Amino acid sequence: MNKKYDVIVAGGGTAGVAAAVAAARGGAKTLVIERFGYLGGIAAYGIPFLGIISANGKVVNHGIMSEIIERLKEEGACFGYATGAYWNTPETPNEYGFSLTPYDPEYYKYVAQEMILEAGADILFYSYITDVSMENNQIKAVQVANKSGLQTYEADVFIDCTGDADLAYLAGGDFIENELKQNCSILFRIGGVDLEQLQKDLKEGKTVQGWGSWHTRIIKEAKIEGAEPTLVHLAGHLVPVEGEPEITFTAVSFRDGEISLNATRSVGFSGVDAEEITQAEISERRNVMRVFKLIKQNVPAFRNAELLSTAPVGFRETRNIIGDYIITREDVLGAKDFADGVARGAYPIDIHDPKGGRTSFQFIKDGGSYSIPYRCFLPKGIEGLLVAGKNISATHDANGTTRIMGCVVSQGEAAGTAAALAIKNKITPRQVDVDELRSILPLYEE
């Protein structure tokens, strides 16, 4: 392992994978530093890719996002885009489309790893960045803690894909003030589920409620070539015991008989405080067992269910940098296009209530998409650093869509490509010619 790189990517999550691939393909000697023993972050937990297709039916996240899907399809771990459903709300007409892309997360870990290595980047697993060295407001090196002790790694450009803006924080960056953060959850995978019965349970409305508002988002697809279409997506409110509080859930099935369930939530915990992260993990594991036992005992579709796996606790919102531009709710909902737009988002603003209530959605004008300015990746007052992922310069509302995985992969690709350009031209990321950057990126055009 070298100690000096052109580009270091902090965090090998959903954004970090794309950033490392793009930077290395651009000719930069690249290292990605990851705290776990696998890549992909939230994408490795069982949640589907969302937001790749806008509500008016346009694919908006191309490039590395498309490559990942194709690689997964080659492995038999993805059947492609699942479409044909729509959002059903008073604000949106029936043609406001809903889609997702399910896949096997275990295969995704492998595909992400191989794509990075094939691009020529290095990987350092089981490692935390604990400090940075600064010179004239520019990061010059990071201190890393792992089983080998403490080491220092230098680079000319750093990309913060930690999800929590850890590098920006250690470098003294400024952050958007917002006391209310979206709640946190644990995704869990269940086997032995009767998928047809689950749809019947929703339609019956006793133990699974919400048919009148959620039924339009039921999606069925042929999961194996030539097979009959079966349930891929269903959402609603679990009410396993009459009179008890409802449990809002989303169920996604890549493989018949199995679902990944997003149904728990804990509120009031900080994702950047070690003690609170610990308490959130404890709280959510208790929630998973409580919910699983309730539905196994009381919901017909889950009578023969078995708990297969659980993810680490996931925080939807922690720190968001103050960048050269802060993308807002109005920018998103107005489907704004920026002259320096380098990535696109198409998913509605999705807010998981900081106080634990129902999830709310706000919809983009005409079912379209919005662009994210390059300036949102540049933390004010810090040089040599790009930020990509859910920690970009976005308000609380805007973060409800910019954090969605399809968008995040495109952000990572843009940041990695920009970093490679900075190395090639011997300049800082802030000096990158955005027109040149845009000419390289696989941007969606209306």
Buried (B, 14 or more C-beta within 10 A) or exposed (E): EEEEBBBBBBBBBBBBBBBBBBBBBBEBBBBBBBBBEBBBBBBBBBBBBBBBBBBBEBBBBBBBBBBBBEBBEEBEBBBEBBBBBBBBBEEBEEEBBBBBBBBBBEBBBBBBBEBBBEBBBBBBBEBBBEBBBBEEEBBBBBBBBBEEEEBEBBBBBBBBBBBBBBBBBBBEBBBBEBEEBBBBBBBBBBBBBBBEBBBEBBEEBEBBBBBEBBBBBBBBBEBEEEEEEBBBBBBBBBBBEEEEEBBBBBBBBBBBBBBBBBBBBBBBBBBBEEEBBEBBBEBBBEBBBEBBEBBBEBBBBBBEBEBBBBBBBBBBBBBBBBBBBBBBBEBBBEBBBBEBBBBBBBBBBBBBBBEEEEBEBBBBEEBBBBBBBBBBBBBBEBBBBBBBBBBBBBBBBBBBBBBBBBBBBBBBBBBBBBBBBBBBEEBBBBEBEBEEBBEBBBBBEE
